[in-house]
Amino acid sequence: MNFIKLNDLPHYPDLLNHLTDEMTACLDSHGRISLNSVPGYENNHMLGNGNLKQDFASGTFPDRADRFHEKEFTETCTIFKDTIWEEILEVLNAKYITGRVRIFKSLPGTCLSWHEDGIPRIHYPIKTQEGCMMVIDHEVKHLEKEKWWFAKTEKLHTAFNASSEDRIHLVAVIRGVR
């Protein structure tokens, strides 16, 4: 079983209505936004996006002294202070040892590469519909909207949006349980 429905976390109906114009602009241009960041970088809600090991400007994987690690993403980004998003971070951090917590948007007709994250994730589908699926180790699952899902993304997996609308998930890296 690669997907486990979590019933012990609060339900957040209509999170889509809590996406601000600033958040939507980030989702439109990059497809993702970080709710948390590294101390000293709280104003940078894009810092946690992408692969922490890869330098996207050059496409290489340099051995950099300034490389960030999941354990360093402990601060709520400034734009999410005193919002429902900060409340969600607090709820997750009370139960789990998290890394980056982000919102991802998948455009219609898109698919992620077949990959491993090396660490599990929790998904909370904010906007999903028929045709949006996640596949882990050949197990295919539509993650029900507004439910928490533990996903074993340390295994080979992908996600695709075969619908005609955007798919939006809140995704939290889970480093451990408290």
Protein Blocks (a to p, Z undefined) as FASTA:
>chain_A
ZZdcdfkbccdehklmmpcfklmmmmmmnopacfbdcehilmmmklmgcjfkbcfknopa
cddfkbccfklmmbccfklgoiaklmmmmmmmmmpccdddddddddehiacddddehiac
ddddfbdcehiacdeehiacdddehiacdddfkbccddddfbfbdcdddddddfbdZZ
